[in-house]
Amino acid sequence: MELTGATWRKSTRSGNGECVEVADNLPGVVGVRDSKDRTGPALTFDPSSWRAFVEYAKGH
């Protein structure tokens, strides 16, 4: 999937800068990539699945 126009951001809690980046500004898709390999592959999720993952992660 092409993620042209994605605006990537890292968590404000990423202390050492080595984490994942998320692009949630595109309609119908959320992109996730490794911040150390910005030209590498990205995973894509539908927004409801991404929200479910984030809510689950907050609880653990």
ZALUMZA-245376 format. One record per atom (N, C-alpha, C, O, CB): residue in one letter; atom name; x, y, z. Coordinates in steps of 0.001 Angstrom, whole numbers, plus 524288, in hexadecimal, padded with zeros to 5 digits. Each point is the difference from the previous one (the first is absolute). Glycine has a CB too. Layout:
BEGIN
A/CA/X/Y/Z $
...
This chain:
BEGIN
M/N/8034B/7FB65/80000 $
M/CA/7FCB5/8049B/80000 $
M/C/80377/804D9/80000 $
M/O/803D5/8004E/802E3 $
M/CB/7F4F6/7FAD8/801E0 $
E/N/805D8/80883/7F80F $
E/CA/802E3/804EB/7FF9B $
E/C/7FE4F/803AA/8045F $
E/O/7FB57/800DB/800D3 $
E/CB/8057B/7FE14/7F565 $
L/N/802F2/80333/80C8D $
L/CA/7FED8/80390/8044E $
L/C/801B1/8059A/7FEB5 $
L/O/801E6/802DB/8035F $
L/CB/7FF21/7F5AC/802EE $
T/N/7FE41/808F6/7F4CB $
T/CA/8014E/80542/7FE4F $
T/C/7FCCA/803F4/80315 $
T/O/7FB40/7FF74/80085 $
T/CB/80707/7FD3C/7F67C $
G/N/80055/8073C/80AFF $
G/CA/7FD5A/803FE/8030B $
G/C/7FFB5/7FEDC/805C7 $
G/O/7FDC3/80309/802FC $
G/CB/7FD3A/7FED6/7F538 $
A/N/80744/7F9BE/80969 $
A/CA/7FFE3/7FE93/8058B $
A/C/8032A/803E7/8032F $
A/O/80443/80198/7FE72 $
A/CB/7FAB4/7F4EA/7FF31 $
T/N/7FEE5/80AFD/806CE $
T/CA/802BC/80341/803C9 $
T/C/80181/7FC84/8048B $
T/O/7FCA9/7FE51/80304 $
T/CB/7FE69/809E8/7FA4A $
W/N/809F5/7F6B3/8032C $
W/CA/801F7/7FC4E/803E7 $
W/C/80135/802D0/8051F $
W/O/801F0/80466/80006 $
W/CB/801C8/7F5F7/7F8CF $
R/N/7FB17/80301/80B7C $
R/CA/80134/80227/8052C $
R/C/801A2/7FBA1/803A7 $
R/O/7FE76/7FB7D/7FF62 $
R/CB/7FB29/80BDC/7FF3B $
K/N/80991/7FA22/8053F $
K/CA/8019B/7FC5A/80419 $
K/C/7FD3C/80180/80509 $
K/O/7FE25/80464/8009D $
K/CB/80AAE/7FA20/7FB1A $
S/N/7F6F1/7FDD6/807CB $
S/CA/7FDC5/8010F/8051D $
S/C/80356/80402/802DD $
S/O/804C8/80014/7FF7D $
S/CB/7F76C/7F6D9/800DE $
T/N/8013A/80C5B/802A0 $
T/CA/802E0/803B7/80340 $
T/C/802FD/7FD2F/80451 $
T/O/8035C/80255/80288 $
T/CB/7F5EA/80484/7FB88 $
R/N/8058F/7F43F/802CA $
R/CA/802A1/7FCDF/80401 $
R/C/804B3/7FCFF/7FDE8 $
R/O/80264/7FCFA/802E0 $
R/CB/7F517/80240/8019C $
S/N/809DB/8018D/7F6A5 $
S/CA/80476/7FD30/7FDCA $
S/C/80509/802B6/801B2 $
S/O/801D6/803A7/7FD78 $
S/CB/7F8C2/7F95E/7FABF $
G/N/80790/80125/80C0C $
G/CA/8048F/80274/80257 $
G/C/804E1/7FFE1/7FCAA $
G/O/80286/80408/7FF44 $
G/CB/7F9BB/7F992/80912 $
N/N/80521/7FDD4/7F59D $
N/CA/804E2/7FF8A/7FD18 $
N/C/7FF49/800BD/7FA20 $
N/O/803CF/7FFDE/7FD11 $
N/CB/7FF58/7FA25/809D8 $
G/N/7F812/806C0/7F762 $
G/CA/7FF0A/800F0/7FA77 $
G/C/7FFA2/7FB1C/7FCB4 $
G/O/7FEDC/8005D/7FB58 $
G/CB/805AA/807DE/805D6 $
E/N/7FC64/7F33D/8010A $
E/CA/7FFA6/7FB19/7FD10 $
E/C/7FACD/7FD66/8013B $
E/O/7FF6A/7FD45/803E9 $
E/CB/80A70/8019D/7FC32 $
C/N/7F276/80208/7FC7E $
C/CA/7FACF/7FDDB/800E0 $
C/C/7FD29/7FFB3/7FAC2 $
C/O/80273/8001E/7FBDD $
C/CB/7FD42/8038F/80D61 $
V/N/7FB3F/7FBF2/7F6FC $
V/CA/7FCF2/7FFFE/7FB34 $
V/C/7FDBA/80565/7FF10 $
V/O/7FF63/80320/8039C $
V/CB/7FE86/7F35B/7FD92 $
E/N/800DD/80A88/7F9F0 $
E/CA/7FD51/804C8/7FE85 $
E/C/7FAAB/7FE82/7FDD2 $
E/O/7FF62/7FBE3/7FD95 $
E/CB/80932/808D1/80089 $
V/N/7F3A1/7FEA2/802C0 $
V/CA/7FAA9/7FEFE/7FE51 $
V/C/7FE31/80472/7FC7C $
V/O/80111/80492/8010C $
V/CB/7FD0B/7F65B/8073B $
A/N/7FF2E/803B3/7F39C $
A/CA/7FD7B/803D6/7FC93 $
A/C/7FA2E/7FED9/8001B $
A/O/7FE39/7FC0B/7FDED $
A/CB/809D7/804E8/7FC34 $
D/N/7F4FF/8028D/80851 $
D/CA/7FA58/7FF21/80060 $
D/C/7FCE5/80463/7FD71 $
D/O/7FB7E/800F6/80160 $
D/CB/805FF/7FA1E/806E4 $
N/N/800F2/8078D/7F406 $
N/CA/7FD62/80455/7FD57 $
N/C/7FD9F/7FE7E/7FAB8 $
N/O/7FDBF/80351/7FD58 $
N/CB/80872/80295/80727 $
L/N/7FA46/7F53C/7F9FD $
L/CA/7FDE9/7FE4F/7FAF2 $
L/C/7FAA3/7FD81/800B8 $
L/O/7FF19/7FD5F/803EC $
L/CB/80A0B/8013F/7F8AD $
P/N/7F34F/80227/7FFB8 $
P/CA/7FAC6/7FDBF/80094 $
P/C/8000C/7FA0F/7FF93 $
P/O/801F7/7FDCE/7FC34 $
P/CB/7FA58/80A66/80021 $
G/N/80184/7F542/80796 $
G/CA/7FF3E/7FA5E/7FFCC $
G/C/804B5/7FC9B/80127 $
G/O/7FFAE/7FB3B/7FF7B $
G/CB/7F9B5/806CF/7FA49 $
V/N/80AFE/80047/807CB $
V/CA/804AB/7FCD0/80100 $
V/C/80382/802B2/80407 $
V/O/8005B/804CB/80034 $
V/CB/7FF36/7F786/7F69E $
V/N/80302/80074/80C5E $
V/CA/803FD/801DC/803A0 $
V/C/80506/7FD31/7FE97 $
V/O/8001F/7FB34/7FFB2 $
V/CB/7F946/806A1/80799 $
G/N/80AC2/80129/7F7D9 $
G/CA/80513/7FDBC/7FEB6 $
G/C/8037E/7FFDC/804CC $
G/O/7FFCB/8037E/8034C $
G/CB/7FF5B/7FFBE/7F382 $
V/N/8040F/7F8B8/80991 $
V/CA/803BA/7FF63/8044C $
V/C/80531/7FE55/7FDA3 $
V/O/80034/7FC5F/7FCDA $
V/CB/7F8A1/80135/809B0 $
R/N/80B68/8051B/7FAFF $
R/CA/80526/7FE9B/7FDF5 $
R/C/80422/80082/8044D $
R/O/7FF1B/8026B/80410 $
R/CB/7FE30/80093/7F2E6 $
D/N/8072E/7FAB1/80808 $
D/CA/8047B/80039/80381 $
D/C/802A4/8054E/7FF60 $
D/O/80164/80180/7FBA6 $
D/CB/7FFE2/7F4A7/803DA $
S/N/7FF6D/80CAC/804C0 $
S/CA/80252/80534/7FFA1 $
S/C/805BC/7FFD6/7FE5A $
S/O/80220/803F2/7FE41 $
S/CB/7F7A7/7FF03/80895 $
K/N/808BA/7F88B/7F9B3 $
K/CA/80579/7FF80/7FE6A $
K/C/80092/7FEAC/7FA3B $
K/O/80450/8003E/7FDE3 $
K/CB/7FDCE/7FCF4/80B25 $
D/N/7F993/80164/7F462 $
D/CA/8001A/7FE78/7FA82 $
D/C/7FB77/8029F/7FD23 $
D/O/7FC56/7FD65/7FE4B $
D/CB/807E9/7F9F0/803FF $
R/N/7FC09/80DB9/7FD38 $
R/CA/7FBA7/8030A/7FDDB $
R/C/7FED7/7FEDB/7FA4E $
R/O/7FBB2/8011F/7FE2D $
R/CB/80691/805B1/8081D $
T/N/8016A/7F703/7F6E1 $
T/CA/7FF02/7FEA7/7FA8B $
T/C/7FE78/7FA46/7FF69 $
T/O/7FEE6/7FE32/7FBAE $
T/CB/80770/808B4/80197 $
G/N/7F99A/7F64C/80706 $
G/CA/7FE98/7FA7B/7FFE9 $
G/C/7FA23/7FF37/7FFC1 $
G/O/7FD0C/803B2/7FF22 $
G/CB/80B00/7FA5B/805DC $
P/N/7F64B/7FD28/7FBC4 $
P/CA/7FA6F/7FEC1/7FF99 $
P/C/7FCD3/80258/80479 $
P/O/80214/8013D/80428 $
P/CB/80058/7F68A/7F744 $
A/N/7F89B/808C9/803A2 $
A/CA/7FC52/801D3/803FB $
A/C/7FB82/7FC1C/80051 $
A/O/7FE5A/7FDC5/7FC12 $
A/CB/80416/80BC2/80258 $
L/N/7FBAA/7F5B8/8063D $
L/CA/7FB4F/7FCE2/800C8 $
L/C/7FB51/8039C/7FF8B $
L/O/80067/804A4/80133 $
L/CB/8045B/7F4E4/804A8 $
T/N/7F6DE/8046F/7F874 $
T/CA/7FB3D/8031F/7FFBD $
T/C/7FB9C/7FD37/802E8 $
T/O/7FF9A/7FB35/7FFF6 $
T/CB/80336/808A0/7F764 $
F/N/7F9F0/7FF4B/80B26 $
F/CA/7FB90/7FE0A/80301 $
F/C/7FB3D/80349/7FEBB $
F/O/80078/80492/7FE93 $
F/CB/80573/7F83A/808AA $
D/N/7F57C/800D8/7F949 $
D/CA/7FB57/8033D/7FF90 $
D/C/7FF79/802EB/80536 $
D/O/8019D/7FDFA/8040E $
D/CB/7F9D8/7FBB5/7F571 $
P/N/80259/80AF4/80671 $
P/CA/7FFD8/80342/804B6 $
P/C/7FD88/7FD67/804C6 $
P/O/801DE/800D3/8045B $
P/CB/7FDB3/806A7/7F5B5 $
S/N/7FC59/7F572/80546 $
S/CA/7FD8B/7FD87/8048D $
S/C/8038F/7FBE0/8026D $
S/O/80019/7FF6E/804C6 $
S/CB/7F720/80238/7F740 $
S/N/80BA2/7FB8A/800D7 $
S/CA/803BE/7FC2F/80219 $
S/C/8046F/802C1/802DF $
S/O/801B8/7FE32/8041D $
S/CB/7FC14/7FB9B/7F497 $
W/N/8040F/80A90/80526 $
W/CA/8042D/802F2/80295 $
W/C/7FE24/80219/80547 $
W/O/802D9/7FFAC/803DC $
W/CB/800E1/802C7/7F35B $
R/N/7F781/7FFB5/808FE $
R/CA/7FDE1/801FA/804F8 $
R/C/7FF93/7FB9F/803FD $
R/O/80145/800C6/80493 $
R/CB/7F9C3/80627/7F698 $
A/N/80333/7F47B/8032A $
A/CA/7FF98/7FB8C/80392 $
A/C/80559/7FE77/80218 $
A/O/80084/7FEE0/804A6 $
A/CB/7F798/7FDFC/7F682 $
F/N/80BDB/80312/80188 $
F/CA/8054D/7FEB9/801AA $
F/C/801FA/803F6/8040D $
F/O/80230/7FE82/80403 $
F/CB/7FF8A/7FD60/7F330 $
V/N/7FD7D/80929/807B6 $
V/CA/801DC/80417/8038A $
V/C/7FD41/7FF87/80542 $
V/O/80285/80062/80414 $
V/CB/7FF50/80595/7F44A $
E/N/7F922/7F939/80799 $
E/CA/7FD22/7FF6C/804F9 $
E/C/801E8/7FB3F/80307 $
E/O/80093/8003C/804C5 $
E/CB/7F79A/8040E/7F730 $
Y/N/808CA/7F772/80157 $
Y/CA/80218/7FB54/80292 $
Y/C/80559/8011D/80254 $
Y/O/8010F/7FE88/80474 $
Y/CB/7F9EF/7FBC6/7F559 $
A/N/80865/80845/8033A $
A/CA/80550/8012A/801D8 $
A/C/7FFEE/8039E/804BD $
A/O/80346/7FF77/8037B $
A/CB/80006/7FF65/7F363 $
K/N/7F918/804BE/8094F $
K/CA/7FF9E/8038A/80484 $
K/C/7FED6/7FD0B/804F9 $
K/O/801A6/80198/8043A $
K/CB/7FB4F/8057B/7F5E4 $
G/N/80039/7F4A2/8056D $
G/CA/7FE7E/7FCEE/80493 $
G/C/8040E/7FC25/801DE $
G/O/7FF34/7FD61/803F4 $
G/CB/7F7EC/803A2/7F90B $
H/N/80D43/7FE96/80035 $
H/CA/80403/7FC1F/8017B $
H/C/8053C/8027C/800CC $
H/O/803C9/7FD4F/80140 $
H/CB/7F770/7FBFB/7F9D8 $
